[in-house]
């Protein structure tokens, strides 16, 4: 685990407690201690683990969150509309480096999404080489025709615009118009395009799991910090 040694104002601003220029006032208004001794000088240096704010340890230096994404929010920092980051506490929104989603879910897709400020982790999980499992429940416009599971499992399905076929995916029918689908890659609009390729249309999409992380216990918009 990281334990940076730097100025108190640098700790506070990178963790979103205040900006660097607000640090002096923040220290005046809040009980910030280094090894139990109150600090008022923002330039004082300390290790992350030495500092408390109002008797609480500082937030972790890197943070990874599992959220149950509601419909209608956008996985982007700069699109117009309601952004997923607005669902996080203000302090998390002020962190630098910024917390970003690990990949994206479409605006109308709900379910498991990780958010992290750990750039290496994000890169590893979203790299084209990553084979992290993602499990979706998809509701379809028309009943299954019967050959979809075999086509998805074949490792031969080519989506328009892709150079290689998709990796084998596991599909299980829940209802004639509802499936559970496990994929281990993350192409753009992959699930919707897969059903488009077999003459159907996804009308609702929920990601139940990202890797081992399930959102079963979380309401839409709720999140938990995870150790990964
Ligand atoms: N596949 C899609 O089509 N949309 C998503 O949001 C995720 C996977």
py3Dmol code that shows the C-alpha trace and the ligand (Angstrom):
import py3Dmol

protein = """\
ATOM      1  CA  UNK A   1       0.000   0.000   0.000  1.00  0.00           C
ATOM      2  CA  UNK A   2       1.156   3.527  -0.848  1.00  0.00           C
ATOM      3  CA  UNK A   3       2.125   5.804   2.033  1.00  0.00           C
ATOM      4  CA  UNK A   4       3.294   9.077   0.465  1.00  0.00           C
ATOM      5  CA  UNK A   5       5.417  11.598   2.307  1.00  0.00           C
ATOM      6  CA  UNK A   6       4.435  15.112   1.254  1.00  0.00           C
ATOM      7  CA  UNK A   7       3.003  18.425   2.411  1.00  0.00           C
ATOM      8  CA  UNK A   8      -0.292  18.350   4.279  1.00  0.00           C
ATOM      9  CA  UNK A   9      -1.881  20.635   1.669  1.00  0.00           C
ATOM     10  CA  UNK A  10      -0.808  18.186  -1.048  1.00  0.00           C
ATOM     11  CA  UNK A  11      -2.391  15.264   0.841  1.00  0.00           C
ATOM     12  CA  UNK A  12      -5.624  17.161   1.435  1.00  0.00           C
ATOM     13  CA  UNK A  13      -5.969  18.445  -2.112  1.00  0.00           C
ATOM     14  CA  UNK A  14      -5.154  15.146  -3.829  1.00  0.00           C
ATOM     15  CA  UNK A  15      -7.788  13.419  -1.668  1.00  0.00           C
ATOM     16  CA  UNK A  16     -10.455  16.043  -2.358  1.00  0.00           C
ATOM     17  CA  UNK A  17     -10.764  17.500   1.167  1.00  0.00           C
ATOM     18  CA  UNK A  18     -10.031  21.006  -0.188  1.00  0.00           C
ATOM     19  CA  UNK A  19      -7.975  22.677  -2.884  1.00  0.00           C
ATOM     20  CA  UNK A  20      -4.373  23.629  -2.208  1.00  0.00           C
ATOM     21  CA  UNK A  21      -5.296  27.285  -1.895  1.00  0.00           C
ATOM     22  CA  UNK A  22      -8.067  26.428   0.588  1.00  0.00           C
ATOM     23  CA  UNK A  23      -5.777  24.306   2.786  1.00  0.00           C
ATOM     24  CA  UNK A  24      -4.866  27.037   5.280  1.00  0.00           C
ATOM     25  CA  UNK A  25      -8.518  27.802   5.978  1.00  0.00           C
ATOM     26  CA  UNK A  26      -9.365  24.081   6.027  1.00  0.00           C
ATOM     27  CA  UNK A  27      -6.752  23.528   8.758  1.00  0.00           C
ATOM     28  CA  UNK A  28      -8.200  26.425  10.739  1.00  0.00           C
ATOM     29  CA  UNK A  29     -11.754  25.088  10.510  1.00  0.00           C
ATOM     30  CA  UNK A  30     -11.021  21.377  10.893  1.00  0.00           C
ATOM     31  CA  UNK A  31      -9.061  19.381  13.406  1.00  0.00           C
ATOM     32  CA  UNK A  32      -6.187  18.000  11.359  1.00  0.00           C
ATOM     33  CA  UNK A  33      -3.462  16.227  13.283  1.00  0.00           C
ATOM     34  CA  UNK A  34      -0.081  14.736  12.503  1.00  0.00           C
ATOM     35  CA  UNK A  35       0.704  11.991  15.004  1.00  0.00           C
ATOM     36  CA  UNK A  36      -1.943  13.433  17.285  1.00  0.00           C
ATOM     37  CA  UNK A  37      -0.600  17.002  17.191  1.00  0.00           C
ATOM     38  CA  UNK A  38      -2.805  19.663  15.601  1.00  0.00           C
ATOM     39  CA  UNK A  39      -1.376  21.131  12.421  1.00  0.00           C
ATOM     40  CA  UNK A  40      -2.138  24.630  11.131  1.00  0.00           C
ATOM     41  CA  UNK A  41       0.782  24.963   8.712  1.00  0.00           C
ATOM     42  CA  UNK A  42      -0.237  23.559   5.288  1.00  0.00           C
ATOM     43  CA  UNK A  43       3.408  23.205   4.221  1.00  0.00           C
ATOM     44  CA  UNK A  44       4.246  20.753   6.998  1.00  0.00           C
ATOM     45  CA  UNK A  45       5.250  17.356   5.612  1.00  0.00           C
ATOM     46  CA  UNK A  46       4.039  13.967   6.833  1.00  0.00           C
ATOM     47  CA  UNK A  47       3.301  10.439   5.701  1.00  0.00           C
ATOM     48  CA  UNK A  48      -0.315   9.757   4.708  1.00  0.00           C
ATOM     49  CA  UNK A  49      -0.792   7.364   7.637  1.00  0.00           C
ATOM     50  CA  UNK A  50       0.312   9.976  10.210  1.00  0.00           C
ATOM     51  CA  UNK A  51      -2.561  12.342   9.408  1.00  0.00           C
ATOM     52  CA  UNK A  52      -6.093  12.414  10.813  1.00  0.00           C
ATOM     53  CA  UNK A  53      -8.986  14.764  10.014  1.00  0.00           C
ATOM     54  CA  UNK A  54     -11.550  15.157  12.793  1.00  0.00           C
ATOM     55  CA  UNK A  55     -10.054  12.038  14.411  1.00  0.00           C
ATOM     56  CA  UNK A  56     -10.556   9.934  11.264  1.00  0.00           C
ATOM     57  CA  UNK A  57      -7.701   8.573   9.144  1.00  0.00           C
ATOM     58  CA  UNK A  58      -7.362  10.161   5.709  1.00  0.00           C
ATOM     59  CA  UNK A  59      -9.209   8.469   2.832  1.00  0.00           C
ATOM     60  CA  UNK A  60      -7.068   5.844   1.086  1.00  0.00           C
ATOM     61  CA  UNK A  61      -4.543   7.152  -1.422  1.00  0.00           C
ATOM     62  CA  UNK A  62      -6.036   5.023  -4.171  1.00  0.00           C
ATOM     63  CA  UNK A  63      -9.654   4.058  -4.179  1.00  0.00           C
ATOM     64  CA  UNK A  64     -11.710   1.535  -6.136  1.00  0.00           C
ATOM     65  CA  UNK A  65     -15.478   1.526  -5.976  1.00  0.00           C
ATOM     66  CA  UNK A  66     -18.156  -0.913  -7.131  1.00  0.00           C
ATOM     67  CA  UNK A  67     -21.371   0.881  -8.084  1.00  0.00           C
ATOM     68  CA  UNK A  68     -24.766  -0.336  -9.199  1.00  0.00           C
ATOM     69  CA  UNK A  69     -25.173   2.134 -12.049  1.00  0.00           C
ATOM     70  CA  UNK A  70     -28.696   3.454 -12.496  1.00  0.00           C
ATOM     71  CA  UNK A  71     -30.143   4.074 -15.927  1.00  0.00           C
ATOM     72  CA  UNK A  72     -29.810   7.616 -17.275  1.00  0.00           C
ATOM     73  CA  UNK A  73     -26.317   8.446 -16.047  1.00  0.00           C
ATOM     74  CA  UNK A  74     -23.322   8.744 -18.341  1.00  0.00           C
ATOM     75  CA  UNK A  75     -19.913   7.103 -17.815  1.00  0.00           C
ATOM     76  CA  UNK A  76     -17.929  10.162 -18.882  1.00  0.00           C
ATOM     77  CA  UNK A  77     -16.213  13.145 -17.319  1.00  0.00           C
ATOM     78  CA  UNK A  78     -17.201  15.636 -19.959  1.00  0.00           C
ATOM     79  CA  UNK A  79     -20.434  14.753 -21.753  1.00  0.00           C
ATOM     80  CA  UNK A  80     -23.526  16.896 -21.337  1.00  0.00           C
ATOM     81  CA  UNK A  81     -26.121  15.278 -19.073  1.00  0.00           C
ATOM     82  CA  UNK A  82     -26.098  13.524 -15.733  1.00  0.00           C
ATOM     83  CA  UNK A  83     -22.652  12.079 -15.089  1.00  0.00           C
ATOM     84  CA  UNK A  84     -22.059   8.985 -12.959  1.00  0.00           C
ATOM     85  CA  UNK A  85     -19.488  10.887 -10.856  1.00  0.00           C
ATOM     86  CA  UNK A  86     -22.233  13.140  -9.479  1.00  0.00           C
ATOM     87  CA  UNK A  87     -23.399  10.075  -7.499  1.00  0.00           C
ATOM     88  CA  UNK A  88     -20.144  10.048  -5.527  1.00  0.00           C
ATOM     89  CA  UNK A  89     -19.552  12.133  -2.385  1.00  0.00           C
ATOM     90  CA  UNK A  90     -18.142  15.598  -3.158  1.00  0.00           C
ATOM     91  CA  UNK A  91     -14.798  14.671  -1.587  1.00  0.00           C
ATOM     92  CA  UNK A  92     -14.376  11.770  -4.006  1.00  0.00           C
ATOM     93  CA  UNK A  93     -15.356  14.047  -6.884  1.00  0.00           C
ATOM     94  CA  UNK A  94     -12.530  16.405  -5.905  1.00  0.00           C
ATOM     95  CA  UNK A  95      -9.771  13.790  -5.921  1.00  0.00           C
ATOM     96  CA  UNK A  96      -6.732  14.230  -8.101  1.00  0.00           C
ATOM     97  CA  UNK A  97      -5.973  12.009  -9.983  1.00  0.00           C
ATOM     98  CA  UNK A  98      -9.641  11.775 -10.836  1.00  0.00           C
ATOM     99  CA  UNK A  99     -11.781   8.715 -10.227  1.00  0.00           C
ATOM    100  CA  UNK A 100     -12.796   7.235 -13.588  1.00  0.00           C
ATOM    101  CA  UNK A 101     -14.997   4.339 -14.619  1.00  0.00           C
ATOM    102  CA  UNK A 102     -13.325   1.089 -15.644  1.00  0.00           C
ATOM    103  CA  UNK A 103     -14.690   0.941 -19.174  1.00  0.00           C
ATOM    104  CA  UNK A 104     -18.199   2.211 -19.766  1.00  0.00           C
ATOM    105  CA  UNK A 105     -21.787   1.137 -19.629  1.00  0.00           C
ATOM    106  CA  UNK A 106     -24.268   2.750 -22.018  1.00  0.00           C
ATOM    107  CA  UNK A 107     -26.544   5.432 -20.591  1.00  0.00           C
ATOM    108  CA  UNK A 108     -29.485   3.002 -20.491  1.00  0.00           C
ATOM    109  CA  UNK A 109     -27.478   0.035 -19.142  1.00  0.00           C
ATOM    110  CA  UNK A 110     -27.640  -0.591 -15.396  1.00  0.00           C
ATOM    111  CA  UNK A 111     -25.491  -2.596 -13.024  1.00  0.00           C
ATOM    112  CA  UNK A 112     -21.951  -3.363 -11.997  1.00  0.00           C
ATOM    113  CA  UNK A 113     -19.330  -0.787 -12.813  1.00  0.00           C
ATOM    114  CA  UNK A 114     -15.979  -0.191 -11.147  1.00  0.00           C
ATOM    115  CA  UNK A 115     -14.628   3.299 -10.635  1.00  0.00           C
ATOM    116  CA  UNK A 116     -11.021   3.909  -9.665  1.00  0.00           C
ATOM    117  CA  UNK A 117      -8.260   6.485  -9.515  1.00  0.00           C
ATOM    118  CA  UNK A 118      -5.690   3.723  -9.936  1.00  0.00           C
ATOM    119  CA  UNK A 119      -4.633   4.288 -13.538  1.00  0.00           C
ATOM    120  CA  UNK A 120      -2.611   1.045 -13.786  1.00  0.00           C
ATOM    121  CA  UNK A 121      -5.523  -1.040 -12.539  1.00  0.00           C
ATOM    122  CA  UNK A 122      -7.902   0.699 -14.925  1.00  0.00           C
ATOM    123  CA  UNK A 123      -5.539   0.102 -17.805  1.00  0.00           C
ATOM    124  CA  UNK A 124      -5.083  -3.581 -16.920  1.00  0.00           C
ATOM    125  CA  UNK A 125      -8.818  -4.216 -16.660  1.00  0.00           C
ATOM    126  CA  UNK A 126      -9.726  -2.413 -19.878  1.00  0.00           C
ATOM    127  CA  UNK A 127      -6.794  -3.474 -22.052  1.00  0.00           C
ATOM    128  CA  UNK A 128      -7.839  -5.445 -25.155  1.00  0.00           C
ATOM    129  CA  UNK A 129      -5.848  -8.346 -23.661  1.00  0.00           C
ATOM    130  CA  UNK A 130      -7.968  -8.388 -20.496  1.00  0.00           C
ATOM    131  CA  UNK A 131     -10.264 -11.407 -20.215  1.00  0.00           C
ATOM    132  CA  UNK A 132     -12.178 -10.311 -17.118  1.00  0.00           C
ATOM    133  CA  UNK A 133     -15.615 -11.928 -16.996  1.00  0.00           C
ATOM    134  CA  UNK A 134     -18.706  -9.736 -17.210  1.00  0.00           C
ATOM    135  CA  UNK A 135     -22.155 -11.199 -16.702  1.00  0.00           C
ATOM    136  CA  UNK A 136     -25.222  -9.472 -18.133  1.00  0.00           C
ATOM    137  CA  UNK A 137     -28.952 -10.018 -18.049  1.00  0.00           C
ATOM    138  CA  UNK A 138     -30.453  -8.878 -21.310  1.00  0.00           C
ATOM    139  CA  UNK A 139     -34.139  -8.463 -22.072  1.00  0.00           C
ATOM    140  CA  UNK A 140     -34.917  -8.968 -25.739  1.00  0.00           C
ATOM    141  CA  UNK A 141     -37.489  -7.493 -28.080  1.00  0.00           C
ATOM    142  CA  UNK A 142     -38.432 -10.877 -29.575  1.00  0.00           C
ATOM    143  CA  UNK A 143     -38.212 -14.467 -28.289  1.00  0.00           C
ATOM    144  CA  UNK A 144     -34.969 -16.390 -28.858  1.00  0.00           C
ATOM    145  CA  UNK A 145     -34.941 -18.405 -32.059  1.00  0.00           C
ATOM    146  CA  UNK A 146     -32.857 -21.233 -30.544  1.00  0.00           C
ATOM    147  CA  UNK A 147     -29.404 -21.084 -32.124  1.00  0.00           C
ATOM    148  CA  UNK A 148     -28.046 -18.048 -30.245  1.00  0.00           C
ATOM    149  CA  UNK A 149     -26.180 -19.900 -27.467  1.00  0.00           C
ATOM    150  CA  UNK A 150     -24.339 -22.023 -30.026  1.00  0.00           C
ATOM    151  CA  UNK A 151     -23.428 -19.022 -32.188  1.00  0.00           C
ATOM    152  CA  UNK A 152     -22.158 -17.030 -29.190  1.00  0.00           C
ATOM    153  CA  UNK A 153     -20.163 -20.019 -27.886  1.00  0.00           C
ATOM    154  CA  UNK A 154     -18.583 -20.719 -31.261  1.00  0.00           C
ATOM    155  CA  UNK A 155     -15.823 -18.121 -31.104  1.00  0.00           C
ATOM    156  CA  UNK A 156     -16.667 -17.366 -34.758  1.00  0.00           C
ATOM    157  CA  UNK A 157     -19.170 -14.536 -34.486  1.00  0.00           C
ATOM    158  CA  UNK A 158     -17.908 -11.500 -36.418  1.00  0.00           C
ATOM    159  CA  UNK A 159     -19.432  -8.142 -35.544  1.00  0.00           C
ATOM    160  CA  UNK A 160     -19.593  -5.424 -38.188  1.00  0.00           C
ATOM    161  CA  UNK A 161     -16.475  -3.306 -38.175  1.00  0.00           C
ATOM    162  CA  UNK A 162     -14.370  -5.779 -36.122  1.00  0.00           C
ATOM    163  CA  UNK A 163     -11.262  -7.458 -37.485  1.00  0.00           C
ATOM    164  CA  UNK A 164     -11.463 -10.594 -35.347  1.00  0.00           C
ATOM    165  CA  UNK A 165     -14.355 -12.825 -34.250  1.00  0.00           C
ATOM    166  CA  UNK A 166     -15.603 -12.528 -30.690  1.00  0.00           C
ATOM    167  CA  UNK A 167     -14.241 -14.825 -28.028  1.00  0.00           C
ATOM    168  CA  UNK A 168     -16.651 -17.599 -27.014  1.00  0.00           C
ATOM    169  CA  UNK A 169     -19.450 -16.347 -24.744  1.00  0.00           C
ATOM    170  CA  UNK A 170     -21.846 -18.323 -22.551  1.00  0.00           C
ATOM    171  CA  UNK A 171     -25.559 -17.695 -22.923  1.00  0.00           C
ATOM    172  CA  UNK A 172     -28.276 -19.179 -20.792  1.00  0.00           C
ATOM    173  CA  UNK A 173     -31.993 -18.645 -21.414  1.00  0.00           C
ATOM    174  CA  UNK A 174     -33.922 -17.341 -18.401  1.00  0.00           C
ATOM    175  CA  UNK A 175     -37.151 -16.685 -20.309  1.00  0.00           C
ATOM    176  CA  UNK A 176     -37.854 -16.760 -24.066  1.00  0.00           C
ATOM    177  CA  UNK A 177     -37.087 -13.004 -24.039  1.00  0.00           C
ATOM    178  CA  UNK A 178     -34.504 -12.889 -21.252  1.00  0.00           C
ATOM    179  CA  UNK A 179     -30.951 -14.268 -21.084  1.00  0.00           C
ATOM    180  CA  UNK A 180     -27.909 -14.353 -18.895  1.00  0.00           C
ATOM    181  CA  UNK A 181     -24.771 -13.776 -20.949  1.00  0.00           C
ATOM    182  CA  UNK A 182     -21.161 -14.063 -19.836  1.00  0.00           C
ATOM    183  CA  UNK A 183     -18.522 -12.399 -21.982  1.00  0.00           C
ATOM    184  CA  UNK A 184     -14.840 -11.932 -21.321  1.00  0.00           C
ATOM    185  CA  UNK A 185     -14.007  -8.974 -23.528  1.00  0.00           C
ATOM    186  CA  UNK A 186     -15.483  -5.514 -23.820  1.00  0.00           C
ATOM    187  CA  UNK A 187     -16.086  -4.337 -27.366  1.00  0.00           C
ATOM    188  CA  UNK A 188     -18.142  -1.197 -27.972  1.00  0.00           C
ATOM    189  CA  UNK A 189     -21.870  -1.937 -27.406  1.00  0.00           C
ATOM    190  CA  UNK A 190     -20.913  -5.596 -27.491  1.00  0.00           C
ATOM    191  CA  UNK A 191     -24.035  -7.203 -26.059  1.00  0.00           C
ATOM    192  CA  UNK A 192     -26.424  -5.092 -28.129  1.00  0.00           C
ATOM    193  CA  UNK A 193     -24.402  -5.810 -31.270  1.00  0.00           C
ATOM    194  CA  UNK A 194     -24.289  -9.561 -30.509  1.00  0.00           C
ATOM    195  CA  UNK A 195     -28.068  -9.731 -30.380  1.00  0.00           C
ATOM    196  CA  UNK A 196     -28.314  -7.478 -33.415  1.00  0.00           C
ATOM    197  CA  UNK A 197     -26.151 -10.043 -35.259  1.00  0.00           C
ATOM    198  CA  UNK A 198     -28.689 -12.793 -34.525  1.00  0.00           C
ATOM    199  CA  UNK A 199     -31.693 -10.723 -35.605  1.00  0.00           C
ATOM    200  CA  UNK A 200     -32.853  -9.556 -32.186  1.00  0.00           C
ATOM    201  CA  UNK A 201     -32.728  -6.343 -30.167  1.00  0.00           C
ATOM    202  CA  UNK A 202     -31.779  -5.713 -26.537  1.00  0.00           C
ATOM    203  CA  UNK A 203     -34.439  -3.604 -24.852  1.00  0.00           C
ATOM    204  CA  UNK A 204     -32.965  -3.655 -21.336  1.00  0.00           C
ATOM    205  CA  UNK A 205     -29.469  -4.515 -20.160  1.00  0.00           C
ATOM    206  CA  UNK A 206     -28.185  -5.041 -16.635  1.00  0.00           C
ATOM    207  CA  UNK A 207     -24.650  -6.091 -15.698  1.00  0.00           C
ATOM    208  CA  UNK A 208     -24.898  -8.418 -12.737  1.00  0.00           C
ATOM    209  CA  UNK A 209     -21.202  -9.010 -12.244  1.00  0.00           C
ATOM    210  CA  UNK A 210     -17.918  -7.431 -13.186  1.00  0.00           C
ATOM    211  CA  UNK A 211     -15.281 -10.089 -12.435  1.00  0.00           C
ATOM    212  CA  UNK A 212     -16.168 -11.404  -8.956  1.00  0.00           C
ATOM    213  CA  UNK A 213     -17.955  -8.178  -8.021  1.00  0.00           C
ATOM    214  CA  UNK A 214     -21.729  -8.454  -7.943  1.00  0.00           C
ATOM    215  CA  UNK A 215     -24.237  -5.642  -7.389  1.00  0.00           C
ATOM    216  CA  UNK A 216     -26.926  -7.917  -5.993  1.00  0.00           C
ATOM    217  CA  UNK A 217     -26.670  -6.249  -2.584  1.00  0.00           C
ATOM    218  CA  UNK A 218     -26.588  -2.661  -3.875  1.00  0.00           C
ATOM    219  CA  UNK A 219     -29.556  -0.499  -4.822  1.00  0.00           C
ATOM    220  CA  UNK A 220     -29.259   1.563  -8.023  1.00  0.00           C
ATOM    221  CA  UNK A 221     -26.844   4.431  -7.388  1.00  0.00           C
ATOM    222  CA  UNK A 222     -25.363   2.768  -4.299  1.00  0.00           C
ATOM    223  CA  UNK A 223     -21.685   1.915  -4.141  1.00  0.00           C
ATOM    224  CA  UNK A 224     -19.101   0.272  -1.931  1.00  0.00           C
ATOM    225  CA  UNK A 225     -15.349   0.575  -1.678  1.00  0.00           C
ATOM    226  CA  UNK A 226     -13.614  -2.647  -2.685  1.00  0.00           C
ATOM    227  CA  UNK A 227     -10.115  -4.018  -2.212  1.00  0.00           C
ATOM    228  CA  UNK A 228      -8.854  -5.299  -5.546  1.00  0.00           C
TER     229      UNK A 228
END
"""
ligand_1 = """\
8
LIG
N -22.796 -4.113 -24.115
C -23.631 -3.153 -24.558
O -24.178 -3.243 -25.636
N -23.857 -2.094 -23.764
C -23.296 -1.947 -22.535
O -23.553 -0.952 -21.837
C -22.432 -2.949 -22.102
C -22.202 -4.027 -22.905
"""
view = py3Dmol.view(width=600, height=400)
view.addModel(protein, "pdb")
view.setStyle({"model": 0}, {"cartoon": {"style": "trace"}})
view.addModel(ligand_1, "xyz")
view.setStyle({"model": 1}, {"stick": {}})
view.zoomTo()
view.show()
